[in-house]
Amino acid sequence: MRAKNSATATPTIAVTGADRTGGTVSAGSTVSAGSVGGAGSPGAPVAADLATATSGRLTDPLPRGTVLAALGVLSFSLTFPSTVWGLESFGPWSLVAVRSTLAALIAGAFLLAGRVPLPERRHWAGLAVVAGGVVIGFPLLTTLALRTSTTSHAAVVVGLLPLTTAAFAALRTKRRPSRTFWFAAVAGAVVVLAFTVQQSGGAVSQGDLYLFGALLVCAAGYTEGGRLARLMPGWHVIGWALILCLPLMAVGSAVALSVEPVRLNAHGVIGLVWVAAGSTFFGLYVWYRGMASIGIPKASQLQLAQPLLTLVWSVVLLGETLPLAAPLAAVAVLVCIAVTQRARS
């Protein structure tokens, strides 16, 4: 409920219950307008479409928030190289199942330590969408794609995720972005499609189909996560989504490990640990804490560096040779994302 302070005439918002950054406030207290975005890695800030209704100015613009958000982007940029390393030791189904199981156990420990109450019954359907898109769908489809696609190729395709998420958010919230927004979004999609066709010898490969599917399911998960993040802290959203998947992923781990061969080596173990603890939990945790401090507009600008960082890791960690089209396409997509950000602000 909006009210005017008679002394300062500054707009404030009355808040009761849990705030959007994980703390609590007493009834009748006020906070400055601001919000926290969706539940996940590369396109999360775009998923929080609702933040456009606020000024984006927060009461605690600490430099620490920028550092935390940057750590989140750095963590996400290592996901694909870590997945490639993990595939040296595990099959794709084993890697995804064990990754999600470990991440859920870590999230459960933090939720238990913080004595976080169970979500309300009306939120579980939304959490199921987040779990299906972010916890299961995106990791599984990208892992299957990375068996045949290079990390640099996947980074360019998945660089389209913020635009895909923005389109889902517009449909979900029934908002009508400007023509400039849609023009930039379509342009980014055309760039990625042209890149994939050119790199695949004139046709779309099976790996590309997996990546495009990953874009769709993850965008749906991010969008629903953005909606839920208005009602609970963002890291609670991903935490409970992981817990929701724990029974299925624990059984899946046992079955997959008994069927797929396991060849443990240093790369495989490091890759598994990072995608579970680094990308899935730590990255999301620092990302949401940083975004709560500096606001969605500033955080989203930091995330523009993520595809380019992944290209760097593909060369440094995996020894890939980048075709000239990869960095050019990545920069073109980043320009399109930047245009959509301005059009939505």
WORAHU-V435148 format. One record per backbone hydrogen bond with DSSP energy under -0.5 kcal/mol. NH is the residue of the N-H (numbers start at 0). CO is the residue of the C=O. If there is no record, write none. Layout:
nh = <NH/NH>
co = <CO/CO>
This chain:
nh = <2/4/5/8/11/12/13/14/16/18/21/24/28/28/30/37/39/43/45/46/47/47/48/50/51/52/53/57/61/64/65/65/66/67/68/69/70/71/72/73/74/75/76/77/77/78/81/82/83/84/85/86/87/88/89/94/95/96/97/98/99/100/101/102/103/104/105/106/107/108/109/110/111/112/113/114/115/122/123/123/126/127/128/129/130/131/132/133/134/134/135/136/137/139/140/141/142/143/144/145/146/147/148/153/154/155/156/157/158/159/160/163/164/165/166/167/168/169/170/171/172/173/174/176/181/182/183/184/185/186/187/188/189/190/191/192/193/194/195/196/197/198/199/200/201/202/204/208/209/210/211/212/213/214/215/216/217/218/219/220/221/222/223/224/225/226/227/228/229/230/231/233/235/236/237/238/239/240/241/242/243/244/245/245/246/248/249/250/251/252/253/254/255/256/257/258/258/259/262/268/269/270/271/272/273/274/275/276/277/277/278/279/280/281/282/283/284/285/286/287/288/289/290/291/292/293/294/298/299/300/301/302/303/303/304/305/308/309/310/311/312/313/314/314/315/316/317/318/319/321/325/326/327/328/329/330/331/332/333/334/335/336/337/338/339/340/341/342/343/344>
co = <11/9/3/4/2/30/0/28/24/22/18/16/14/25/12/43/37/40/42/42/43/44/46/47/48/49/50/55/59/61/61/62/62/63/64/65/66/67/68/69/70/71/72/73/74/75/77/78/79/80/81/82/84/85/85/90/91/92/93/94/95/96/97/98/99/100/101/102/103/104/105/106/107/108/109/111/110/119/119/120/122/123/124/125/126/127/128/129/129/130/130/131/132/135/136/137/138/139/140/141/143/144/144/149/150/151/152/153/154/156/157/159/160/161/162/163/164/165/166/167/168/169/169/174/177/178/179/180/181/182/183/184/185/186/187/188/189/190/191/192/193/194/195/197/196/196/202/204/205/206/207/208/209/210/211/212/213/214/215/216/217/218/219/220/221/222/223/224/226/227/227/19/232/232/233/234/235/236/237/238/239/240/241/242/242/244/245/246/247/248/249/250/251/252/253/254/255/255/88/264/265/266/267/268/269/270/271/272/272/273/273/274/275/276/277/278/280/281/282/283/284/285/286/287/288/289/290/294/295/296/297/298/299/300/301/302/304/305/306/307/308/309/310/311/311/312/312/314/313/319/322/322/323/324/325/326/327/328/329/330/331/332/333/334/335/336/337/338/339/340>
